[in-house]
Amino acid sequence: MDQEYERRLLKQINHQNLPRDTQPAQCVGAACSPLSVRSGDRYIPTRAGSNWSINFHYANENCHSPSQNHKAKDASTESGKDTVAYAALLRNELLGAGMEAMVEPHADDRRQAVLTPSARSLFRYTVHTKKVPFDSDNDVSPYSLSPLSNKSHKLLRSPRKPARKISKIPFKVLDAPELQDDFYLNLVDWSAGNLLSVGLGACVYLWSACTSQVTRLCDLSVDGDSVTSVCWNERGSLVAVGTHKGYVQIWDAAGGRKLSSLEGHSARVGALAWNGEQLSSGSRDRVILQRDVRSPPGAERRLQGHRQEVCGLKWSPDHQHLASGGNDNKLLVWNSSSLLPMQQYSDHLAAVKAIAWSPHQHGLLASGGGTADRCLRFWNTLTGQPLQSTDTGSQVCNLAWSKHANELVSTHGYSQNQILVWKYPSLTQVAKLTGHSYRVLYLAVSPDGEAIVTGAGDETLRFWNVFSKTRCTKESKSVLNLFTRIR
């Protein structure tokens, strides 16, 4: 063997056999990695500075992909709820979280770490000698065969909400030939009498949801006119029809006869809204007219505030305020006594057609912007302050609140043509429905508040079950109980 090679080999062996404290230091401080020190074939990580609450929290989040995390957040399936329950049990047993009831995943703030009631270590090598009564919240009975604590037992016994299931396919599809693909029109409405009115070309058709019978209410082709908007009154007996020439016709649905034809607009009437016996109409001439159908022609209020076509009109549930949206990207709020808007919102960057007042919170108004905006915004009209906003990713065409739950549905156009169900105020998506091949420009809610109908330029009407009526039943029972106690 070469002497020089033998000398270098012996020097390397002697260097490895030196004690640790005599070896030259390669690095100093806590930043030195354990892998840089050769101390045998065992790797023992340092746990002294570990925060097990935070580590467990992030490990539970990072074990899935972002799409799987989003599905787990919704937890709309039984497997998702089982995962949430298992994670809660682990927190109770390993971290002492003390959870006694299941919490909906969307209510958790993922930006906060899991809080523990005490600073106990994860691994406990000592046995508690202090005797605690068997009914304590922190310990189990000495006769129990279960390894779980009392709080975990309460967690498992806590009631779990049934999984929310929204069908991804419509339960009915109707052909709607000549249904126009025009963002500024409102050609579909559902009455309190369960009749659907649809403007197709120059005609208005009525479809009965009870009998599926279709009748033609009117035909404007005789006058060389076409339908640009339809709207039922609150009782469901009268239907207002806006025309391309600027007329507003009032029709008796039961008798199938025209009661009156109102003039006043110089361009097409694309938006209509009833308020008792008063009818508001918005036109391309930028004017909103309010008229009482019982008064003689000529008695009207002219509201001028928009600089372009008025395409959205909605009265508040208390009949005190009118919200209007226009192609000038403005959202205006009017009261019943002034000719000037009491509030003006200019945050949208595109036309505002989608408008909806909340039936659950007084003064809460929702609005949606067009293609250049795509945002869903909420306003407190009592204070005039903006509340929340979210980018939906597509042109917002329509909005409608659920009558029974604090949820709302939005329909969209460019570029996804989807239907979204939102939970308010968390603004989490409950469901996403697709099926229309064109912009979903038209939306109406059934009188029972459970189903919606959507219309698009693909000349179809699609019916979806999106809302639940369970909460309405509970509320009606509580009202009856209240009246019984008063008696």
Residue pairs with C-beta under 8 A, 6 or more apart in sequence:
15 23
16 38
20 37
20 39
26 32
26 36
26 37
27 33
27 36
34 43
34 44
34 45
34 46
35 43
51 113
52 94
52 95
52 122
53 95
53 113
53 114
53 115
53 116
54 113
54 114
56 90
56 91
56 94
56 95
56 114
57 113
57 114
60 87
61 69
61 110
64 72
71 80
72 80
72 83
72 84
72 105
73 105
73 106
73 428
74 80
74 105
74 106
74 428
74 429
74 430
75 81
75 83
75 84
75 104
75 105
75 106
76 163
76 164
76 165
76 430
77 163
78 163
80 105
81 102
81 160
81 163
84 102
84 105
85 102
85 155
85 156
85 160
88 97
88 99
88 102
88 103
88 155
89 148
89 152
89 155
89 156
91 97
91 99
91 114
92 98
92 99
92 148
92 149
92 151
92 152
92 155
93 148
93 149
93 152
94 122
95 114
95 116
95 122
96 116
96 117
96 118
96 120
97 114
97 115
97 116
97 117
98 117
98 137
98 151
99 151
99 155
100 151
100 154
100 155
100 158
101 154
101 155
101 158
102 155
102 158
102 160
104 161
106 423
106 426
106 428
107 426
132 138
132 139
134 140
134 141
134 142
134 143
135 141
136 150
137 150
137 151
138 149
138 150
138 151
139 149
139 150
140 146
140 148
140 149
140 150
140 153
146 153
148 156
164 430
164 468
166 421
166 430
166 431
166 433
166 465
166 466
167 464
167 465
168 431
168 433
168 434
169 435
170 435
170 462
170 463
170 464
171 451
171 463
171 464
171 465
172 462
172 463
173 460
173 461
173 462
173 463
174 207
174 460
174 461
174 462
174 463
175 459
175 460
175 461
176 198
176 200
176 455
176 459
176 460
176 461
177 200
177 201
177 459
178 200
178 201
178 459
179 187
179 198
179 199
179 200
179 442
179 455
179 456
179 457
179 459
179 460
179 461
180 187
180 201
180 457
181 438
181 439
181 441
181 456
181 457
182 441
183 311
183 351
183 353
183 370
183 395
183 397
183 413
183 439
183 441
184 270
184 284
184 309
184 311
184 327
184 351
184 353
185 199
185 228
185 229
185 270
185 441
186 229
186 230
186 231
186 270
186 271
186 272
186 442
187 198
187 199
187 200
187 227
187 228
187 229
187 230
187 441
187 442
187 455
188 196
188 197
188 198
188 199
188 230
188 442
188 443
188 444
188 453
188 455
188 461
189 196
189 197
189 230
189 231
189 232
189 239
189 444
190 196
190 197
190 209
190 232
190 444
190 445
190 446
190 447
190 453
191 197
191 232
191 236
191 239
191 253
191 447
192 232
192 234
192 235
192 236
192 447
193 236
193 237
193 253
193 447
194 208
194 209
194 210
194 236
194 446
194 447
195 206
195 207
195 208
195 209
195 232
195 236
195 253
196 206
196 207
196 208
196 209
196 444
196 453
196 461
197 204
197 205
197 206
197 217
197 230
197 232
197 239
197 253
198 204
198 205
198 207
198 230
198 455
198 461
199 227
199 228
199 229
199 230
199 241
200 227
201 221
201 226
201 227
202 219
202 220
202 221
202 225
202 226
202 227
203 216
203 217
203 218
203 219
203 220
203 221
203 227
204 216
204 217
204 218
204 227
204 230
204 239
204 241
204 251
205 214
205 215
205 216
205 217
206 214
206 215
206 216
206 217
206 253
207 213
207 214
208 214
209 446
215 256
217 239
217 251
217 253
217 256
218 241
218 249
218 251
218 258
220 226
220 227
220 241
220 243
223 245
225 243
225 244
225 245
225 247
226 243
226 244
227 241
227 242
227 243
227 244
228 242
228 243
228 244
228 268
228 269
228 270
229 240
229 241
229 242
229 269
229 270
229 271
229 272
230 239
230 240
230 241
230 242
230 272
231 239
231 240
231 242
231 272
231 273
231 274
232 238
232 239
232 240
232 253
232 274
233 239
233 240
233 274
234 274
234 276
236 253
236 447
237 252
237 253
237 254
238 250
238 251
238 252
238 253
238 259
238 293
239 250
239 251
239 253
240 248
240 249
240 250
240 251
240 272
240 274
240 279
240 281
241 248
241 249
241 250
241 251
242 248
242 268
242 269
242 270
242 271
242 272
242 281
243 249
243 268
243 269
244 268
245 268
246 263
246 264
246 265
246 266
246 267
246 268
246 269
246 283
246 285
247 261
247 262
247 263
247 265
247 269
248 261
248 262
248 264
248 265
248 269
248 272
248 279
248 281
248 289
248 291
249 258
249 260
249 261
249 262
250 258
250 259
250 260
250 261
250 262
250 279
250 293
251 257
251 258
251 259
252 258
252 259
259 293
260 293
260 297
262 279
262 281
262 289
262 291
262 297
263 297
264 289
264 291
264 300
265 281
265 283
265 285
265 287
265 289
266 283
266 285
267 283
267 284
267 285
267 309
268 283
268 284
269 281
269 282
269 283
270 282
270 283
270 284
270 309
270 310
270 311
271 281
271 282
271 310
271 311
271 312
271 313
271 324
272 279
272 280
272 281
272 282
272 313
273 279
273 280
273 313
273 314
273 315
273 322
274 280
274 315
275 315
275 319
275 322
276 319
277 292
277 293
277 294
278 290
278 291
278 292
278 293
279 290
279 291
279 292
279 293
280 288
280 289
280 290
280 313
280 315
280 322
281 288
281 289
281 291
281 313
282 288
282 309
282 310
282 311
282 312
282 313
282 324
282 326
283 289
283 309
283 310
284 309
284 310
286 304
286 306
286 307
286 308
286 309
286 310
286 326
287 302
287 303
287 304
287 310
288 302
288 303
288 304
288 305
288 306
288 310
288 313
288 322
288 324
288 334
289 300
289 301
289 302
289 303
290 300
290 301
290 303
290 322
291 299
291 300
291 301
292 299
301 339
302 339
303 322
303 324
303 334
303 339
303 341
304 339
305 324
305 330
305 332
305 334
305 340
305 341
305 344
306 324
306 326
306 327
306 328
306 330
306 332
307 326
307 328
307 330
308 326
308 327
308 328
309 326
309 327
310 324
310 325
310 326
311 325
311 326
311 327
311 351
311 352
311 353
312 323
312 324
312 325
312 326
312 352
312 353
312 354
312 355
312 367
313 322
313 323
313 324
313 325
313 355
314 322
314 323
314 355
314 356
314 357
315 321
315 322
315 323
315 357
316 322
316 323
316 357
316 363
316 365
316 381
317 357
317 359
318 362
319 336
320 335
320 336
321 333
321 334
321 335
321 336
321 342
321 381
322 333
322 334
322 335
322 336
323 331
323 332
323 333
323 334
323 355
323 357
323 365
323 367
323 381
324 331
324 332
324 333
324 334
324 355
325 331
325 332
325 351
325 352
325 353
325 354
325 355
325 367
326 332
326 351
326 352
327 351
328 351
329 346
329 348
329 349
329 350
329 351
329 352
329 369
329 373
330 344
330 345
330 346
330 348
330 352
331 344
331 345
331 346
331 348
331 352
331 355
331 365
331 367
331 379
332 341
332 343
332 344
332 345
333 341
333 342
333 343
333 344
333 345
333 365
333 381
334 341
334 342
335 342
343 381
343 384
345 367
345 377
345 379
345 386
347 375
347 377
347 386
347 389
348 367
348 369
348 370
348 373
348 375
348 377
349 369
349 372
349 373
349 375
350 369
350 370
350 371
350 372
350 373
350 374
350 395
351 369
351 370
352 367
352 368
352 369
352 370
353 368
353 370
353 396
353 397
353 398
354 366
354 367
354 368
354 369
354 396
354 397
354 398
354 399
354 410
354 411
355 365
355 366
355 367
355 368
355 399
356 365
356 366
356 367
356 399
356 400
356 401
356 408
357 364
357 365
357 366
357 401
358 364
358 365
358 366
358 401
358 406
358 408
358 424
359 401
359 403
360 401
360 406
361 406
362 382
363 380
363 381
363 382
364 378
364 379
364 380
364 381
364 387
365 378
365 379
365 380
365 381
366 376
366 377
366 378
366 379
366 399
366 401
366 408
367 376
367 377
367 378
367 379
367 399
368 375
368 376
368 377
368 392
368 396
368 397
368 398
368 399
368 410
369 375
369 377
369 395
369 396
370 395
370 396
371 395
371 413
371 414
373 396
374 391
374 392
374 393
374 394
374 395
374 396
375 389
375 390
375 391
375 392
375 396
376 389
376 390
376 392
376 396
376 399
376 410
376 422
376 427
377 386
377 387
377 388
377 389
378 386
378 387
378 388
378 389
378 424
378 425
379 385
379 386
379 387
380 386
380 387
387 425
388 425
388 427
390 427
392 410
392 412
392 420
393 412
393 416
394 412
394 413
394 414
394 415
394 416
394 417
394 418
395 412
395 413
395 414
395 415
395 439
396 410
396 411
396 412
396 413
397 410
397 411
397 412
397 413
397 439
397 440
397 441
397 442
397 443
398 410
398 411
398 440
398 441
398 442
398 443
399 408
399 409
399 410
399 443
400 408
400 409
400 443
400 444
400 445
400 452
401 407
401 408
402 408
402 409
402 449
402 467
403 445
403 449
403 467
403 472
404 449
404 467
404 468
404 469
404 470
404 471
404 472
405 467
405 468
405 471
406 423
406 424
406 425
407 421
407 422
407 423
407 424
407 430
407 467
408 421
408 422
408 424
409 419
409 420
409 421
409 422
409 443
409 452
409 466
409 467
410 419
410 420
410 422
411 418
411 419
411 440
411 441
411 442
411 443
411 454
412 418
412 419
412 420
412 439
412 440
413 439
413 440
413 441
414 439
416 434
417 434
417 436
417 437
417 438
417 439
417 440
417 456
418 432
418 433
418 434
418 440
419 432
419 433
419 434
419 436
419 440
419 452
419 454
419 464
419 466
420 429
420 431
420 432
420 433
421 429
421 430
421 431
421 432
421 433
421 466
422 428
422 429
422 430
423 429
423 430
431 466
433 464
433 466
435 462
436 454
436 456
436 458
436 460
436 462
437 456
437 458
438 456
438 457
438 458
439 456
439 457
440 454
440 455
440 456
441 455
441 456
441 457
442 453
442 454
442 455
442 456
443 452
443 453
443 454
443 455
444 452
444 453
445 451
445 452
445 467
446 452
446 453
448 469
449 467
449 469
449 472
450 465
450 466
450 467
450 468
450 469
451 463
451 464
451 465
451 466
451 467
452 463
452 464
452 466
452 467
453 461
453 462
453 463
453 464
454 461
454 462
454 464
455 461
455 462
